[in-house]
Amino acid sequence: MPWADLFERAEAYEVETDAIGAALRGRRERE
């Protein structure tokens, strides 16, 4: 697998985990 693909996947994964973390934080703040 080319390195560029690995970096792109890592960036996409970080964005997804950030979105999930923000959603979880928002849910906690609303309760």
mmCIF file as Biopython writes it, N, C-alpha, C and O atoms, coordinates in Angstrom:
data_model
#
loop_
_atom_site.group_PDB
_atom_site.id
_atom_site.type_symbol
_atom_site.label_atom_id
_atom_site.label_alt_id
_atom_site.label_comp_id
_atom_site.label_asym_id
_atom_site.label_entity_id
_atom_site.label_seq_id
_atom_site.pdbx_PDB_ins_code
_atom_site.Cartn_x
_atom_site.Cartn_y
_atom_site.Cartn_z
_atom_site.occupancy
_atom_site.B_iso_or_equiv
_atom_site.auth_seq_id
_atom_site.auth_asym_id
_atom_site.pdbx_PDB_model_num
ATOM 1   N N  . MET A ? 1  ? 0.855   -1.201 0.000  1.0 0.0 1  A 1 
ATOM 2   C CA . MET A ? 1  ? 0.000   0.000  0.000  1.0 0.0 1  A 1 
ATOM 3   C C  . MET A ? 1  ? 0.888   1.247  0.000  1.0 0.0 1  A 1 
ATOM 4   O O  . MET A ? 1  ? 1.820   1.334  0.800  1.0 0.0 1  A 1 
ATOM 5   N N  . PRO A ? 2  ? 0.620   2.200  -0.871 1.0 0.0 2  A 1 
ATOM 6   C CA . PRO A ? 2  ? 1.441   3.423  -0.916 1.0 0.0 2  A 1 
ATOM 7   C C  . PRO A ? 2  ? 1.309   4.235  0.371  1.0 0.0 2  A 1 
ATOM 8   O O  . PRO A ? 2  ? 0.278   4.207  1.043  1.0 0.0 2  A 1 
ATOM 9   N N  . TRP A ? 3  ? 2.369   4.951  0.691  1.0 0.0 3  A 1 
ATOM 10  C CA . TRP A ? 3  ? 2.345   5.768  1.907  1.0 0.0 3  A 1 
ATOM 11  C C  . TRP A ? 3  ? 1.252   6.822  1.856  1.0 0.0 3  A 1 
ATOM 12  O O  . TRP A ? 3  ? 0.630   7.126  2.874  1.0 0.0 3  A 1 
ATOM 13  N N  . ALA A ? 4  ? 1.014   7.386  0.666  1.0 0.0 4  A 1 
ATOM 14  C CA . ALA A ? 4  ? -0.014  8.432  0.550  1.0 0.0 4  A 1 
ATOM 15  C C  . ALA A ? 4  ? -1.369  7.887  0.992  1.0 0.0 4  A 1 
ATOM 16  O O  . ALA A ? 4  ? -2.132  8.582  1.663  1.0 0.0 4  A 1 
ATOM 17  N N  . ASP A ? 5  ? -1.668  6.649  0.617  1.0 0.0 5  A 1 
ATOM 18  C CA . ASP A ? 5  ? -2.946  6.059  1.023  1.0 0.0 5  A 1 
ATOM 19  C C  . ASP A ? 5  ? -3.018  5.928  2.539  1.0 0.0 5  A 1 
ATOM 20  O O  . ASP A ? 5  ? -4.057  6.195  3.143  1.0 0.0 5  A 1 
ATOM 21  N N  . LEU A ? 6  ? -1.907  5.516  3.151  1.0 0.0 6  A 1 
ATOM 22  C CA . LEU A ? 6  ? -1.903  5.371  4.607  1.0 0.0 6  A 1 
ATOM 23  C C  . LEU A ? 6  ? -2.165  6.709  5.283  1.0 0.0 6  A 1 
ATOM 24  O O  . LEU A ? 6  ? -2.953  6.786  6.225  1.0 0.0 6  A 1 
ATOM 25  N N  . PHE A ? 7  ? -1.502  7.771  4.802  1.0 0.0 7  A 1 
ATOM 26  C CA . PHE A ? 7  ? -1.701  9.082  5.415  1.0 0.0 7  A 1 
ATOM 27  C C  . PHE A ? 7  ? -3.129  9.565  5.225  1.0 0.0 7  A 1 
ATOM 28  O O  . PHE A ? 7  ? -3.722  10.132 6.142  1.0 0.0 7  A 1 
ATOM 29  N N  . GLU A ? 8  ? -3.691  9.341  4.027  1.0 0.0 8  A 1 
ATOM 30  C CA . GLU A ? 8  ? -5.068  9.785  3.784  1.0 0.0 8  A 1 
ATOM 31  C C  . GLU A ? 8  ? -6.031  9.041  4.696  1.0 0.0 8  A 1 
ATOM 32  O O  . GLU A ? 8  ? -6.965  9.637  5.233  1.0 0.0 8  A 1 
ATOM 33  N N  . ARG A ? 9  ? -5.811  7.752  4.874  1.0 0.0 9  A 1 
ATOM 34  C CA . ARG A ? 9  ? -6.699  6.987  5.757  1.0 0.0 9  A 1 
ATOM 35  C C  . ARG A ? 9  ? -6.548  7.449  7.193  1.0 0.0 9  A 1 
ATOM 36  O O  . ARG A ? 9  ? -7.542  7.550  7.912  1.0 0.0 9  A 1 
ATOM 37  N N  . ALA A ? 10 ? -5.325  7.732  7.627  1.0 0.0 10 A 1 
ATOM 38  C CA . ALA A ? 10 ? -5.112  8.191  8.997  1.0 0.0 10 A 1 
ATOM 39  C C  . ALA A ? 10 ? -5.818  9.522  9.224  1.0 0.0 10 A 1 
ATOM 40  O O  . ALA A ? 10 ? -6.434  9.729  10.270 1.0 0.0 10 A 1 
ATOM 41  N N  . GLU A ? 11 ? -5.730  10.432 8.243  1.0 0.0 11 A 1 
ATOM 42  C CA . GLU A ? 11 ? -6.402  11.726 8.393  1.0 0.0 11 A 1 
ATOM 43  C C  . GLU A ? 11 ? -7.910  11.538 8.453  1.0 0.0 11 A 1 
ATOM 44  O O  . GLU A ? 11 ? -8.577  12.154 9.284  1.0 0.0 11 A 1 
ATOM 45  N N  . ALA A ? 12 ? -8.454  10.698 7.586  1.0 0.0 12 A 1 
ATOM 46  C CA . ALA A ? 12 ? -9.902  10.460 7.585  1.0 0.0 12 A 1 
ATOM 47  C C  . ALA A ? 12 ? -10.325 9.856  8.924  1.0 0.0 12 A 1 
ATOM 48  O O  . ALA A ? 12 ? -11.379 10.202 9.458  1.0 0.0 12 A 1 
ATOM 49  N N  . TYR A ? 13 ? -9.502  8.952  9.467  1.0 0.0 13 A 1 
ATOM 50  C CA . TYR A ? 13 ? -9.829  8.314  10.741 1.0 0.0 13 A 1 
ATOM 51  C C  . TYR A ? 13 ? -9.843  9.349  11.862 1.0 0.0 13 A 1 
ATOM 52  O O  . TYR A ? 13 ? -10.727 9.332  12.719 1.0 0.0 13 A 1 
ATOM 53  N N  . GLU A ? 14 ? -8.856  10.257 11.852 1.0 0.0 14 A 1 
ATOM 54  C CA . GLU A ? 14 ? -8.808  11.290 12.886 1.0 0.0 14 A 1 
ATOM 55  C C  . GLU A ? 14 ? -10.032 12.188 12.806 1.0 0.0 14 A 1 
ATOM 56  O O  . GLU A ? 14 ? -10.608 12.548 13.832 1.0 0.0 14 A 1 
ATOM 57  N N  . VAL A ? 15 ? -10.432 12.553 11.588 1.0 0.0 15 A 1 
ATOM 58  C CA . VAL A ? 15 ? -11.609 13.412 11.435 1.0 0.0 15 A 1 
ATOM 59  C C  . VAL A ? 15 ? -12.841 12.694 11.977 1.0 0.0 15 A 1 
ATOM 60  O O  . VAL A ? 15 ? -13.669 13.303 12.654 1.0 0.0 15 A 1 
ATOM 61  N N  . GLU A ? 16 ? -12.962 11.406 11.680 1.0 0.0 16 A 1 
ATOM 62  C CA . GLU A ? 16 ? -14.122 10.650 12.158 1.0 0.0 16 A 1 
ATOM 63  C C  . GLU A ? 16 ? -14.132 10.571 13.681 1.0 0.0 16 A 1 
ATOM 64  O O  . GLU A ? 16 ? -15.179 10.761 14.299 1.0 0.0 16 A 1 
ATOM 65  N N  . THR A ? 17 ? -12.982 10.293 14.294 1.0 0.0 17 A 1 
ATOM 66  C CA . THR A ? 17 ? -12.954 10.175 15.747 1.0 0.0 17 A 1 
ATOM 67  C C  . THR A ? 17 ? -13.225 11.531 16.388 1.0 0.0 17 A 1 
ATOM 68  O O  . THR A ? 17 ? -13.862 11.592 17.440 1.0 0.0 17 A 1 
ATOM 69  N N  . ASP A ? 18 ? -12.751 12.633 15.772 1.0 0.0 18 A 1 
ATOM 70  C CA . ASP A ? 18 ? -13.047 13.967 16.295 1.0 0.0 18 A 1 
ATOM 71  C C  . ASP A ? 18 ? -14.548 14.212 16.271 1.0 0.0 18 A 1 
ATOM 72  O O  . ASP A ? 18 ? -15.108 14.734 17.235 1.0 0.0 18 A 1 
ATOM 73  N N  . ALA A ? 19 ? -15.205 13.839 15.173 1.0 0.0 19 A 1 
ATOM 74  C CA . ALA A ? 19 ? -16.647 14.054 15.050 1.0 0.0 19 A 1 
ATOM 75  C C  . ALA A ? 19 ? -17.394 13.229 16.093 1.0 0.0 19 A 1 
ATOM 76  O O  . ALA A ? 19 ? -18.354 13.706 16.698 1.0 0.0 19 A 1 
ATOM 77  N N  . ILE A ? 20 ? -16.953 11.991 16.300 1.0 0.0 20 A 1 
ATOM 78  C CA . ILE A ? 20 ? -17.608 11.131 17.293 1.0 0.0 20 A 1 
ATOM 79  C C  . ILE A ? 20 ? -17.404 11.717 18.692 1.0 0.0 20 A 1 
ATOM 80  O O  . ILE A ? 20 ? -18.343 11.770 19.487 1.0 0.0 20 A 1 
ATOM 81  N N  . GLY A ? 21 ? -16.187 12.153 18.991 1.0 0.0 21 A 1 
ATOM 82  C CA . GLY A ? 21 ? -15.908 12.739 20.302 1.0 0.0 21 A 1 
ATOM 83  C C  . GLY A ? 21 ? -16.742 13.986 20.537 1.0 0.0 21 A 1 
ATOM 84  O O  . GLY A ? 21 ? -17.266 14.182 21.634 1.0 0.0 21 A 1 
ATOM 85  N N  . ALA A ? 22 ? -16.871 14.833 19.522 1.0 0.0 22 A 1 
ATOM 86  C CA . ALA A ? 22 ? -17.672 16.049 19.661 1.0 0.0 22 A 1 
ATOM 87  C C  . ALA A ? 22 ? -19.133 15.687 19.904 1.0 0.0 22 A 1 
ATOM 88  O O  . ALA A ? 22 ? -19.805 16.324 20.716 1.0 0.0 22 A 1 
ATOM 89  N N  . ALA A ? 23 ? -19.623 14.676 19.210 1.0 0.0 23 A 1 
ATOM 90  C CA . ALA A ? 23 ? -21.018 14.259 19.391 1.0 0.0 23 A 1 
ATOM 91  C C  . ALA A ? 23 ? -21.233 13.736 20.810 1.0 0.0 23 A 1 
ATOM 92  O O  . ALA A ? 23 ? -22.250 14.035 21.436 1.0 0.0 23 A 1 
ATOM 93  N N  . LEU A ? 24 ? -20.277 12.956 21.315 1.0 0.0 24 A 1 
ATOM 94  C CA . LEU A ? 24 ? -20.415 12.423 22.672 1.0 0.0 24 A 1 
ATOM 95  C C  . LEU A ? 24 ? -20.361 13.552 23.697 1.0 0.0 24 A 1 
ATOM 96  O O  . LEU A ? 24 ? -21.134 13.552 24.654 1.0 0.0 24 A 1 
ATOM 97  N N  . ARG A ? 25 ? -19.450 14.523 23.507 1.0 0.0 25 A 1 
ATOM 98  C CA . ARG A ? 25 ? -19.369 15.649 24.436 1.0 0.0 25 A 1 
ATOM 99  C C  . ARG A ? 25 ? -20.664 16.448 24.410 1.0 0.0 25 A 1 
ATOM 100 O O  . ARG A ? 25 ? -21.178 16.838 25.458 1.0 0.0 25 A 1 
ATOM 101 N N  . GLY A ? 26 ? -21.192 16.693 23.212 1.0 0.0 26 A 1 
ATOM 102 C CA . GLY A ? 26 ? -22.438 17.449 23.091 1.0 0.0 26 A 1 
ATOM 103 C C  . GLY A ? 26 ? -23.578 16.730 23.791 1.0 0.0 26 A 1 
ATOM 104 O O  . GLY A ? 26 ? -24.420 17.367 24.424 1.0 0.0 26 A 1 
ATOM 105 N N  . ARG A ? 27 ? -23.611 15.414 23.681 1.0 0.0 27 A 1 
ATOM 106 C CA . ARG A ? 27 ? -24.680 14.644 24.322 1.0 0.0 27 A 1 
ATOM 107 C C  . ARG A ? 27 ? -24.570 14.757 25.836 1.0 0.0 27 A 1 
ATOM 108 O O  . ARG A ? 27 ? -25.583 14.884 26.524 1.0 0.0 27 A 1 
ATOM 109 N N  . ARG A ? 28 ? -23.337 14.710 26.364 1.0 0.0 28 A 1 
ATOM 110 C CA . ARG A ? 28 ? -23.148 14.815 27.817 1.0 0.0 28 A 1 
ATOM 111 C C  . ARG A ? 28 ? -23.562 16.196 28.313 1.0 0.0 28 A 1 
ATOM 112 O O  . ARG A ? 28 ? -24.177 16.318 29.372 1.0 0.0 28 A 1 
ATOM 113 N N  . GLU A ? 29 ? -23.223 17.245 27.543 1.0 0.0 29 A 1 
ATOM 114 C CA . GLU A ? 29 ? -23.552 18.603 27.980 1.0 0.0 29 A 1 
ATOM 115 C C  . GLU A ? 29 ? -25.060 18.817 28.014 1.0 0.0 29 A 1 
ATOM 116 O O  . GLU A ? 29 ? -25.560 19.576 28.844 1.0 0.0 29 A 1 
ATOM 117 N N  . ARG A ? 30 ? -25.787 18.153 27.119 1.0 0.0 30 A 1 
ATOM 118 C CA . ARG A ? 30 ? -27.238 18.343 27.066 1.0 0.0 30 A 1 
ATOM 119 C C  . ARG A ? 30 ? -27.937 17.657 28.235 1.0 0.0 30 A 1 
ATOM 120 O O  . ARG A ? 30 ? -29.011 18.095 28.650 1.0 0.0 30 A 1 
ATOM 121 N N  . GLU A ? 31 ? -27.349 16.590 28.774 1.0 0.0 31 A 1 
ATOM 122 C CA . GLU A ? 31 ? -28.037 15.852 29.842 1.0 0.0 31 A 1 
ATOM 123 C C  . GLU A ? 31 ? -28.051 16.616 31.154 1.0 0.0 31 A 1 
ATOM 124 O O  . GLU A ? 31 ? -28.592 16.129 32.147 1.0 0.0 31 A 1 
#
